[in-house]
Amino acid sequence: MSKHLHIGKQGEDLAVDFFCSRGYQIVERNWRYRHWEIDLVFSKNKMLHFVEVKTKSSDKFGFPEEAVTRSKFRFLLAAADEYLIQHSQWKRIQFDILSIVLQPIPTYFLLEDVYIQ
């Protein structure tokens, strides 16, 4: 496995632990439709959370959340639209970004209820 894929998987594993320790229930991991993907889907208090996870080994070249561009967010919206068509029971949704920097120790920055035009 290449280094960036390993870092991404490690970040998603840490993100699952992060959210579950805060009372979220995991619904999906790496949910795909066509060429779109949602990293993580959680539920808490009858709300569905679509989570984009961005992980870097260090912040030497910027913060992970800076990699969530308008284009990337549009893909997340498109995937979420399809997810909601297939799972229409969900009425309340939210988009979150979890930024993780691995070194020197994992640090987390959660952006909640995000919308990028």
C-alpha positions in Angstrom: 0.0 0.0 0.0 1.4 3.4 -0.9 2.2 5.9 1.9 -0.7 8.3 1.1 -3.2 5.5 1.1 -1.8 4.2 4.4 -2.1 7.6 6.0 -5.6 8.0 4.7 -6.7 4.6 6.1 -5.0 5.4 9.4 -6.9 8.7 9.5 -10.2 7.0 8.8 -9.5 4.5 11.6 -8.7 7.3 14.0 -11.9 9.2 12.8 -14.1 6.2 13.6 -12.6 6.1 17.1 -13.0 9.9 17.5 -16.7 9.9 16.6 -17.6 6.7 18.4 -16.0 7.9 21.6 -18.4 10.9 21.4 -21.5 8.8 21.1 -21.9 8.6 17.3 -23.0 5.4 15.7 -21.2 4.4 12.5 -23.6 3.8 9.6 -21.2 3.5 6.6 -17.6 3.5 5.8 -16.3 4.4 2.3 -19.7 4.5 0.8 -19.5 4.7 -3.0 -21.8 5.5 -5.8 -20.4 5.8 -9.3 -17.1 7.8 -8.9 -18.3 9.5 -5.7 -17.3 8.5 -2.2 -18.4 9.4 1.3 -15.6 8.6 3.8 -17.8 8.1 6.8 -21.5 8.3 7.7 -22.5 8.5 11.3 -25.8 9.0 13.1 -26.4 10.8 16.4 -29.6 12.1 17.9 -31.6 11.2 14.8 -29.2 13.2 12.6 -27.1 11.7 9.8 -23.6 13.1 9.5 -21.6 12.9 6.2 -18.0 13.1 7.2 -15.0 14.0 5.0 -11.8 12.9 6.7 -8.5 14.6 5.7 -5.3 13.4 7.2 -1.6 14.5 6.9 1.5 13.2 8.6 2.4 16.8 9.6 1.2 20.4 9.1 4.5 21.3 7.5 2.8 22.0 4.2 -0.5 23.3 5.4 -3.5 21.8 7.3 -5.5 18.8 6.0 -8.8 20.7 5.9 -7.4 23.0 3.3 -7.6 20.1 0.8 -11.4 20.2 0.9 -12.1 22.3 -2.2 -15.3 23.4 -3.7 -15.0 20.7 -6.3 -14.4 18.0 -3.6 -17.4 19.3 -1.6 -19.6 19.2 -4.7 -18.7 15.5 -5.1 -19.6 14.9 -1.5 -23.0 16.7 -2.0 -23.7 14.6 -5.1 -22.9 11.4 -3.2 -25.0 12.5 -0.2 -27.9 13.2 -2.6 -27.8 9.7 -3.9 -27.3 8.2 -0.4 -30.5 10.0 0.7 -32.4 8.7 -2.4 -31.4 5.2 -1.4 -32.0 5.8 2.4 -35.0 8.2 2.4 -35.8 7.7 6.1 -33.2 10.3 7.1 -34.7 13.8 7.3 -31.9 15.7 9.2 -28.4 15.7 7.8 -25.2 17.5 8.4 -21.8 17.7 6.6 -18.7 17.6 8.8 -14.9 17.7 8.0 -12.5 16.0 10.4 -8.9 17.2 10.0 -6.2 15.0 11.5 -2.5 15.7 11.8 -0.6 12.6 12.8 2.7 14.0 14.1 4.0 14.4 16.8 0.8 13.0 18.2 -2.6 12.8 16.5 -4.4 16.1 16.7 -8.0 16.6 15.6 -9.9 19.6 14.2 -13.6 19.1 13.6 -15.5 21.5 11.4 -19.2 20.9 12.0 -22.2 21.7 9.8 -20.1 22.8 6.8 -21.4 24.0 3.5 -19.1 25.2 0.8 -20.6 26.9 -2.3 
